[in-house]
Amino acid sequence: MSIRILREEVKTDFGINVSMSQCRRAKKYALSLVEGTIAENYARLWSYGEEIRRSNLGSTVKICVDSMPDGELLCAVGRDANNGIFPIAWAVVSVENKENWKWFLETLSEDLQCWNDGNGLVLISYQHKDLIEAVKEVFPAAEHRQCARHIYANFRKTFSRSKFENPEAVVHLMARDPKTWSLAFFRVHNSYESVENGFSESFNSVILDAWKKPIISMLEDIRIYVMQRMVTMKLTGQGWNAYSVCPNIRIRLNLLQTEQRHWHVISCGGMKFEARKMDEAFTVDVEKKECSCRLWQLNGYGCVHSVATLAYLNLTPDGPYVDPMYLAALYHNTYKHPIHGMNGQNMLPSTDLIPPLPPLKRRMP
């Protein structure tokens, strides 16, 4: 097999041929004037870390010059009371492996004060074996779910539509541990029913352009985005009653109230009921806030059966029937601590530490 390397050229309006390699070099040079070279960015890391500690007291900043990062960004993204994205932490590491994931999770555990081995914590990630093993060691009591979107995508690569119901397809899915991606097996009373990792994917799409920049420019883009988002989210919730349900949860409850008219509720005595629609039926215990469909216990705000039952009792599906984590008071508490502004690179504090060199480029397989 022969490989030919072609030199692509562009003809300008002045009749001058300019190679694409020259264009790339010119662009790279122009960006280095604005953002600094890679070596300059790494040389300022100590000073950048000191500026973060000075301007944002309580921030966790860890820099290891023995294994300088070269291209992997680890992120932890949570959910606020209004079902919105809440970036928690991010770190740049040399390579995505078990050791680095474990270090990231241990640091996260210290900051979140998870002294109970992650009991009550729900984590969702893609199927990275090193991350799965790291979670088992750092958060052994946490519920670690796999993104069902990734499970489905890999399933479709192996089986076509005509083969969905064959025994091999069943074996394939069961081998992926349904307890980690199926609603039927999730733990209850964690107020989190999601089966996919959409929050992290959304955050990754926002910082996609930042990832192409030198390390300090990249970290600054992420910091500024999160800083602006914190302010925007705080202003968004200023007018909300502290004891009311957040708007996005209220929208979901309104949709359930529209659907509940198709369900017929029958009393079983006390605060127990049966919700029926044709040959479907589910039992609802209003006192325990439980439904046999399990959705009320999973999401914390209710299902169509619970909403129909509360309507039968002339009760609204909010207040004591919604988990407190969805109240505006918790939302206000989430965004009460802003990210403070920082001085630019021209005013970074000086340190006596030896400036680190940029990492060597790793040869890709």
Secondary structure, 3 states (H helix, E strand, C coil): CCCCCCCCEEECCCCCEEEHHHHHHHHHHHHHHHHCCHHHHHHCHHHHHHHHHHHCCCCCCCCCHHHCCCCEEEEEEEECCCCCEEEEEEEEECCCCHHHHHHHHHHHHHHHCCCCCCCCCEEEECCCHHHHHHHHHHCCCCEEEECHHHHHHHHHHHCCHHHCCCHHHHHHHHCCCHHHCCHHHCCCCCCCCCCCCHHHHHHHHHCCCHHHCCHHHHHHHHHHHHHHHHHHHHHHCCCCCCCCECHHHHHHHHHHHHHHHHCEEEECCCCEEEEEECCEEEEEECCCCEECCCHHHHHCCCCHHHHHHHHHCCCCCCHHHCCHHHEHHHHHHHCCCCCCCCCCHHHCCCCCCCCCCCCCCCCCC
